[in-house]
Amino acid sequence: MSDELRQRLAIPSQRLEEINGVLLDPENRAVDDFLAVVAKYGTPEEINRKADAARELPSLLRRLKAQGSPYLSDLAWLAEQRDRQAFISESDFRRQQLDDQADSLEFADDFAVTLEISACQYFPWVLVQARQCIARDELMPGRFIRVRSMREQEADDGDILAFAAAMQIIGASYVETLDTKGTDGANIHLGGPDTITGYFGGVGQPNDYALKWLDEYLHYYTTYGITQVLNVNPGTVLLGYLLHKLGIDNEFKISVFLGNDNPYAALWTLIGAKLFSREDGTSPLIGFNWSNSVNNESMEITAQFRKELGFEEIVRFEHHITETWKHIVRQPYNRRQELIELADHVANISAKHEGGDPEIDSARDRPSDILDYFRSKEEIEAAGEMPDLLLNYLDKHEALNRTARALTQNGLSFIAARELHHR
């Protein structure tokens, strides 16, 4: 009976032909509007060439020099520390945790967990973090998330360029969050970020804002070479798929705000990725941020069909280990032990640290707050709270290093900043 029912789920090839008919219809207004935005930036090949040129490290450094940016010398310092191997190596970190046992233990490298931190709002924080890592033999993240206003970081002494350069120097990936993320007044019926954090459903990109998101992405892609951005809405997820299908080498990760919290939401998303994947099987969907309510069983079930669809090495599960103390979840929230139980058999997971460990974060005079992501630098400095926010960030860094220690003590592997630690 169950096999008979299962056969009813097969999608007839005729349905695929009908979908192609809609996509290729020259009168399709939705596709026409999408192509019109892309055409403003040139052909896909021209767009990729612009992005590749903008992303080259010498180009980034030249632009910082032309701006008279104070961050140029910081980047030179960072490269110097990398070259003199000032950061602890992966093998020494393992010996630090396990003594001589580290040399004989076989680590689960096929299931290495990416160490991720969110959000690194300001380039100078990377320098503070790096100095602490050298002084204390700690690890720099392998992946950084940014939620700072794009326009603000463009106008701040070359922060956007310096951060991009720093990621290349240390060997980490990073994701930017575009300004058309739904907190810019796009939905006139909602309040500010405090309202949107309560909805978790991609409610902030109504009407033509999906196309504005696309336009903004292509601007930063061609001007700064920014490849990976956060995606918060089903419509912009589809636009990301379509853009990649045209030949543009864009990438995105799905935000926690999209509310994917069960295997069926994941299956729907990955079916879309498969439908619009290229001949080589690649998809622009490189990260899948689960909702905070997801459990290990849901990720195990999803891992099965993620592999069957050919996306195990392409689509990373990005899972919150810690969260900001205020305005996002009920505390205490710490999923580290669940990660340990999952990381020896589910591949390509990113352990995301959005807050300090609860006992540390809650004891601060000013605990971390997700709403800080939506404040301007000017407002934070006027309130005298920048030192507090830096301390919140370093608490996340400590949480990330605690996760690395826990993984190591259980014979599990991690991915930190590749150019600093993996030698």
N, C-alpha and C positions, 0 to 999 in steps of 0.2 A: 504493500500500500504506500509506504513512504517513498519508494523509488518511483512509483507511478506519479505521485504528487510532485516529486522533484523535477521530473521531466517537463512538467507544465511551466517551469520557471525559465526554460530556454527562450532566448530572444530570437525571433525569426529574422533572417537576413533582410527581409522586406522592411522591418522597422528601421534598420540601419540605413537603408536606401531612402526612407522617408525623412530621416534626420538629415542626411546629406542634401536632400532636396531643399530643406529649409535653409541650411547653411549656405548653399550655393545659389539660392534664389536672388537674382539681381535686384529684385524689388524689396528685399528684406531690410527694413529700416535699421534694425538693431545692429546687423552686421555692417551695413553701410556706415553708420556713425562710428563704429569701432575702427573700421579701415581708414576713415577720414582722419581720426586722431593720429594713427600710426603714420600716415602719409606726411604729416607735418614735419616728421623727423627724417624722412628719406625712405629708401628701401631697407628691408631687413639687413642686408649685407652692409649698407652704409651705416646703419644704426649700430651694428655690432662693432664696426671699425672705430667709430667715435668712442664707444665705451671702452674698447681695448686700449686706445691711445690715452684716454683720460685716466685709466686705472694704473698705468705704468708708474712704478715707484719714482724714477727720475723725474717724470712729469709732475707728480704730486709735490716733490721737493722743490722743483723750480717754481711752481706756483706759490708755495709757501714763502720762498725767498723773495719773490716779486712783491708779495703782500707785506714784507717785513714782519712776518709772523714770529712771535717769541718762542713758538713751539719747535722751530727748526733745530735749535741746539738740543732740545729734549730728545728729539728723534735720533740725533747723532749719538747722544749718550746711551739711548736704549740699544742702538745697533752695536755700540762698543761693548756693552755688557753681554750681549748675545755672543759676540765674536770671541770674547775672552772666557766664555763659558762660566759666567758668574752665577748662573742659576743652577739649582740642584738638578742632577740628572734623574731620569726615571729609575734607574737601577739603584742609585744611592738613596732615593726616596723609599724604595722598597726595603733596603737594608735598614733604614731608619726605623721602619715599622716592625721588621721581622728578624733583624740581626742576620746571622749566617744562614738561617733557613731560607732567606730570600733567593740565594744563589742556586738552591736545589729545587725550589718549588716551581712547578709548571703553571704559569698564569694563563687564564682564559682570554688570550688576545683576540680570538675571533668574536668575542662578545664585549670588546672594550667599550666602556661607557664614556661618552663625551662630557667633560666638565664644563658646565654652562653657567654664566652669571647674567643677571638682569636686574636693573638696567644700568649700564655704564653711561651716564648722561654727559660727562665732560671729559675731554682728553686728559687734563691734568690728573684725574683720578687714576689713569693707567700708570702714570709715573709713580704716584704714591704707592700703589699696589706693587709695582715692580721693585721698588726699593725695599718694601717690607718682605717680599719674597726672597730677595738676596740676603737680607739680614737674618731671616728666620728659617731659611731653607724650606720655603713653601712653594706651592705650584701656582702658576698663572693659568687662567681658564683657557680651554681650547675653543671656546665659542662665547661671543659677547652679543647681548641684545641691547639695542638703543631705542629709547622712546622719546628722545628730546625733539623739540620742534626743529624741522629741517631748516626753515628760514632763519631761525635763531642761530643754529650752529654754523650756517653759511656766513653769517655776519660777525662771528665771534673769533677774530684773530686767526681764522683758518682752521677752526676746530674740526670741521667736517673733513678737510684734507688731511690734517694731522692724524685723526683717528684711523682713516683709511690706510695711511702709510704705516702706522704703528701695527696694524693687524698683519700687514705683509712682513714686517720686520720680525715679529714674534711667531708668525705661523699660526694664526687663529682665524676662524671664520667669524663673520658678524652680520647682523641683520639690522636694517634701519626701519623706522616706522614713519610712513609718509604723513603729511599734515592733514590729508583728507581721510582721517581715520575715524571720523564720526563725532569728534568733540569740537568741531569748528563751526557749530551752529547749523550743520547740514540738515538735521531734523528739527524743524522749528517747533515741534510739539514736545520736545524733551528739554530737560535742564542741561547741566554741564556733565563733567565726567562722573560726578557722584551718582547721577541717574543711570548712566550707561553701564557702570560697573555692576549695577543690580540686574541688568537684563540678560547679558551673555547671549545675544542672539543676532549680532550683526545688524543693529538697528540704525546705524548712523550714516548710511550712504544711499539716501533715497534718490530717485529720479535720475538726474544727469550726473550725480556725484560719482557713480561708478566710472564714467568717462573722465571725470576730473582726476580721479585716482590714477587712471591709465596715463593721462597727460602728465601728471606730476611724476609718475614713475619714469617715463621716457625722458623727462627733463633731467632727473638726477642720474639716470643710467648713462645718458650721453655726455653729461657735463662732468660727472665725478666718477663714472665707471661703477657706481653702486649697483650690485647685482641682486642681492637678496633683500627683500622687504617683507614686512609683516602683512598678512592678508586677513581681513576681519569680516568679510561679507561673502555670501555665496555668489553674488554677481561678479565681484572682482576676482574670486577664485576662477570662475569661467573665463574672464578676460585674461587672466594669467595663462590659462591653458591655451587659449586662442593665440595669444602673442607668441608663445613658444612654438606653436604649430606653424606659424608664419615663417619661423626661422630665426627669431630673436632669442638670444641666449639668456633670457630672464630666469630668475628663480624666486620662489617665495616660500614662506612657512605660514601655516595656518595658526592664527592666534587662539589663545584660550578663550577669548571673547566670542568665538564662533560657537562654542558650546558643544563640541564633539565629546560625548560622554558614554558612548556604547559602541559595540562592534558594527552595528548596522549603519550608524552615522559614518563610521570609518569606511565601510564597504561602499556606501554611496559615493563618498569622496574619491576613493581609489578607483572605482569604476569610471568616474569622470576622467581621472588622470590617465587611465588605460585607453579610453576612447580617443583622447587627444594626444597620446604619446607619439613620438617620432619613430621613424623606421628603426632607429637603433635602440628603441625601448625607453629612451630618457623622457623625463617629465620635469616641468619647472617646479613641481611640488617636491621640495627637498626636506621639509620639516612639518611635522604634524603635532601641534600642541594639543594635548588632551585637556579636557575640562578637569578641574580639581577633584571632581567626584568619581572619576574613573578608578576601577580597581585592577589588580594584577590579572585577574581572570579575563577581563575584557581585552587587555593588551595581549595576552597569550592567544586568545581566539583571533584577534586581528592579525597577529604576527603570522598565523598560518596562511591566511589568504593574501597578505602582503607579499609573502614569498611566492605563492602560486602566480601572482600577477607580475612577478619579476621586479618588485620594488624594494626588496629587503635592503639592498645596498644604496638605494636612491632616496627613499623616504624615511627619515629619522623620526622615531617617537620622541617627542620632547615632553618630559614629564616633570612637573613641579615637585621638588623635594621639600623646599621651604617656600613660604609666601610672606609678603609684607604683613606686619603685625596688624595693621588697620585697613579696613574697607575692602576686603576681598574675600576672606573666608573666616569661619569660626576658628579661633585659636584654642589650644595649641595645635599647629599643623606641622608635622614632620614625617615624611614618607621614606626616610632613609632605610629603615629596616626592610620595608617592602621592596625597595630597589635591590637590596642585597639578595632577597629571595627570588627576584626576577632576572637579575643580570647574568646568571650563569646559563640561561637557555633562550633568552630573547635577544636577538642581535640589534645593533644600531639604535641604541637608546641614548638620549641626552638627558643628563641630570641637571635640571634647571633650578638655580638658587635665586629666589626672588626676595628672600628675607633672611635674617639671621636665624640661628636656632632659637626657638621660642623663649627659652629661659634667659637667653642673652638679650634678645631684641626687646622683650617686655620690660627688662630692667633699665633700659635707657631712659634718660630724661625725656627724650623725644623718639619714641619707637618709629620704625619704618612705616610709611603710609603710601599706598599705591597712588593716591591722588597727587603726590609730589611730582609724578611724571608729567602732569598736565600744567604745572606752574612754570612761569618764565624765570630765567636766571635772575633778572632784575628784581622780581618779587621776592625770590628766596634770599638774595643778598640784602635787600632792604629790611627783611625780617631778621637778619643776622643768623639765618639757619643753615648756611652752607656747611659749616663745620659739622653740624648734626647729620646732614645728609651724607657727608663723606664718611662719618662714623657708621651710619646705617649700611653704606656700601661695603665698608671693610668687614662688617659683621656677616654680610653675604659671602664675602671672600673666605672668612673663617669657616662658614658652613660648608662651602665648596671643598675646602681642604679637609674638613672632618669626613666628608663623603669619600674623598680620595683615600684617606687612611682606612676607613671602614672597608672599602672595596679591596684594598691591598691586604688587609688582615684576613680577608676571606678568600684570598687567592684569585681575585678578580682584577681585571685590567681597567685602565682609564686612558683617556686622551686629553692631555693638557696642551699648552701652547707648544706646537711641534718643534719650532726652531729653538726653543729654550730648554726643553726638558728631555725630548726623545732622541737621545744620542747614545 
